[in-house]
Amino acid sequence: MKKILQRIITVLGLATLMVAKTIAQDPHYTQYNNSPMLLNPALAGLNAGDYRVYANFRTQWFTVAKGNTYRSFAGGADMAIGKITKYNSFAGLGLSFNCDQAGDIHLNANRIDLSFAYHIMLNHRGTQQISAGLQGGFNIRTIDPSRAIFDSQWDPTTGTTDPNGARETFGRTKVMFGDAGFGLLYSGMFHRGTNIFLGFGINHLNQPKISFQPSGIDRNGLGNQRLAMKITVHGGASIPAGDRVAVMPNFLVLYQGGAYEFNLGCHVRTAFGNIKTGNTALYFGAQYRGLLDAVILSTRLDVKGFTMGFSYDINISKLVPASKTVGAPELSLMYQGSFKKVARPGHCPRMW
């Protein structure tokens, strides 16, 4: 147990040292483990039963923008293929989507992904495994320039804007492109039910063009504007602290095109029944998104195969004068089920 704790502390420490600022380009969720295909395609099919369906809804910046103009919604389903016993390797297939709307001009970013993973058992007991996943996707991005106000409409003499004034023009208001990514994940079950996992993924391998100008000129006037690759490192553990209680540290690091962020957190799981076999449990805990971005409070309830999670981001960044610390509520729902009355056996990492 002491060695496992030392490994977890080392991993969390390395995650902290890897980053010093926090900005992200892709939409992301506080309850990232409850949106598995968006996090890492290697998680496809790696669930507590035969199949899994889930959804996340997030909104933010009520006090900064007029109305609810920043919304994200993700969902998906995945299933295991060929999981006969807990000793054999098996595959997984998943379909997921993400819809994001940002700003008054309704910048909509919609994507749908197909993920395939293979989970290789590393020992004859089926308690350790390594998973590899591939992902292919299709994206549509749109904007509504009619909702925008440009500096050419501003009259400095009167201090007003002319709604009929000259506007900037766009070559197109819709961009469509393909996308590709892959991921790896190690997970293992150790002494007395201690569970540890560590994952790595890369999104946007092809770095698709995303400019609304047909020429693709970026903000520096050079080359084609492309969506930068995103690197994800995530991990955590579930450590029993009694017959019904487990401590669950977790972390997430994202790096994309010079922007990066990290989450560090810990949750406590209280099971209603035996912690190893019980499937009804209550979670509560907190995360920190650095540097000085948000403190996150979260809770979750598992009832048999159903999961409902709620989190709230308390803003602590330099935006506090505008945000008044109001951040982002997020709701997640998940169901993991089996085609038979008794779920096929197998090790699935317990993730917050």
Stockholm file with secondary structure:
# STOCKHOLM 1.0

chainA/1-352         MKKILQRIITVLGLATLMVAKTIAQDPHYTQYNNSPMLLNPALAGLNAGDYRVYANFRTQWFTVAKGNTYRSFAGGADMAIGKITKYNSFAGLGLSFNCDQAGDIHLNANRIDLSFAYHIMLNHRGTQQISAGLQGGFNIRTIDPSRAIFDSQWDPTTGTTDPNGARETFGRTKVMFGDAGFGLLYSGMFHRGTNIFLGFGINHLNQPKISFQPSGIDRNGLGNQRLAMKITVHGGASIPAGDRVAVMPNFLVLYQGGAYEFNLGCHVRTAFGNIKTGNTALYFGAQYRGLLDAVILSTRLDVKGFTMGFSYDINISKLVPASKTVGAPELSLMYQGSFKKVARPGHCPRMW
#=GR chainA/1-352 SS CHHHHHHHHHHHHHHHHTCSCCCCSSCCCTTGGGSHHHHCGGGTTCSSSSEEEEEEEEECCTTTSSSSCCEEEEEEEEEEESCCSTTSCEEEEEEEEEEEEETTTTEEEEEEEEEEEEEEECSTTSCEEEEEEEEEEEEEEECCGGGCCCGGGEETTTTEECTTSCCCCCSCSEEEEEEEEEEEEEEEECGGGCEEEEEEEEECTTCCBCCSSTTCBCTTSSSBCBCCCEEEEEEEEEEECSSSEEEEEEEEEEEETTEEEEEEEEEEEEESSCTTTCCEEEEEEEEEEETTTEEEEEEEEEETTEEEEEEEEEECSTTHHHHTTEEEEEEEEEEEECSSSSCCCCCCCCCC
#=GC SS_cons         CHHHHHHHHHHHHHHHHTCSCCCCSSCCCTTGGGSHHHHCGGGTTCSSSSEEEEEEEEECCTTTSSSSCCEEEEEEEEEEESCCSTTSCEEEEEEEEEEEEETTTTEEEEEEEEEEEEEEECSTTSCEEEEEEEEEEEEEEECCGGGCCCGGGEETTTTEECTTSCCCCCSCSEEEEEEEEEEEEEEEECGGGCEEEEEEEEECTTCCBCCSSTTCBCTTSSSBCBCCCEEEEEEEEEEECSSSEEEEEEEEEEEETTEEEEEEEEEEEEESSCTTTCCEEEEEEEEEEETTTEEEEEEEEEETTEEEEEEEEEECSTTHHHHTTEEEEEEEEEEEECSSSSCCCCCCCCCC
//
